[in-house]
């Protein structure tokens, strides 16, 4: 829901943390969840480590709103599901988040969030959807080759996001 954007952004930043450059992370240099490649694409030029370290929530918020929240139609989703979708889009891409949602609600998983997808979302129990989606997220993370390195953190995030999303619904 439109009123949940600031809260969802705040919660997502808590999950993402600050600057990291883990050698096993395919995303490489990252700050506040924004990879160097993503930031370069957003600003339209190459950036260095100093700029990456200098990112602030205020600087990255427009990127998150446009490329992730808006991409999964956060303003149009039920409270809780909006946060769940946004968080997974940040972590795995908006297209993957939409396809996972489409699979959960039984519509063609094409990654396009149109009226058929929205209609199915509106007729599905949000708590059941959050439960199913969270399990599917866990399955996705377990399938990744870097699960042995990052899996515990990912599973903790799935549980935390699920808890917050469910509490937003109820």
N, C-alpha and C positions, 0 to 999 in steps of 0.2 A: 504494500500500500504506500501511497505517496508519503504519508506521515512517518514511515519507517526508515526512510533513506538514511538519515543521520545516525540513527541507532545501528542499522545494519553496517554502515561504514565503520563506526566506532568498534563494533564487535569484530569485524573482519580484521581491522588493524591489530587488535589484540592477538589474534591468531597468527598474523603474519610476522609481527615483530620488526626488528630493525635491520641494520645492514648485515649481510652475510655474503660470503663468496666461497661456498663449500666446493671442493674439487669434484665431488660426486654428483653435484646438482647440475643437471643439463641446462637449467635456466641461467647458470653462472651468477655473476654479480647481481645482487638483488637488495633493494631497500624498501621497507614498508610493503613488501610483496610485489614490487614493480621490478621486473628484470631490466637489465641494461638495454637489451634489444627492444623491449616494449617502450621504455622511456625514449630511446632514440627515435623510434617510429612516431611517438607522440609529438616530440619537439622538432622532428624533421632534420636532425643532424646528429653527428657522433658526439658522445659525451665521455668524460673521463671518470675515474674513481672518485675524485673530489666532488664532482657534481652529483654522482650517485649517493655518496655519503651525506650530501647536503639536502637531500629530498626531505620534505616535511609533509605532514598530513594535508596542509593547505595546498601545497603544490600538486599532490597526486590526486586529490579529491575530484577535480573535473575529469581526469582520465578514467577513474573508477566509475564515475557516474555515467559517462557516455559509452565507454567500451564494454562495461560489464552490467551495471544496474539497468541501464536503458536497453541494452541488447537482450536481456532476459525479461524485459517488460515488468521490472520490479514495481513500478507505480500501479500496475494493473492487477497484480497478483494478491491473493489473500495474505494477510499478516502472518508471518512465520514462514510461509512458502517463499515469500519475496526474499527474505534473508537467506534461506537455504539455497535458493537458486543463485543468488548473487555470490555467495561464498564459494560455491562450487565452480561458478563461471570464472572467478578470480583464480582459482587453483587449477582448473583443468580446461578452461576456455568456454566461452558462451555457447558455441555450437554444440560441444559435448554435453553441457548442462541441459540445453534444450532437447537434444536427442534422448537423454536419459529420462527427462520428464515425459516426453512423448511416449517412450516405451512404458513407463509407469502407468500412464493413463490410457494406453491402448490405441493410440493413433499412429499413423505412419511417421517413423522417426527420420525426418528429413532435415532437421535443424532449423527449420523456418517456423517462427512463432506467429502463426496466423489465427484466423477466427475459429478454425476447427480445433486447434490446440487449446485456445482460450475457452471455448465452449466445454471441452472435456474437463479442463481444470475446474471450471465453475460447478460441475456436477459431481466432482470427486471429493470425498471426505478429506479435508486437509491434514488431519492427524494421521490417517492411514497413508496418505501420500508422502508425508514426511518420513514415516516409518519405512516404507518401501524404498524411497529415494535414498535414505541414509544407508540402508543395506546395500543398495546398488553402488553407492559411492565406495563403501568399504570393499566390495568385490573388485571394483575398478582399481583401487589403490593396491590391493593384494596382487593384481595381475602385472604390476609394473616391475621392471627389472631393478629399480632402486628401492624396492620395498624393504629389503634387509637393512638398508641404511636409514631410511626416513619413515618406515612403516609405523613405528610406535607413535610418532608425532602426528601422522596423518589420521590414525585411528582415534587418538585422543581428540583431534579436531572434529572428526565425524561425530563423536559422542557429545562434545560440547555444543556444536552447532545444532545437533538434533534436539538437545535439551532446551536450548534457547528458543529454537523455532517452535517447538511444541508448546512451550510456556507462552509464546506470543499468541498462539491460536486459542489456548484455554485461558 
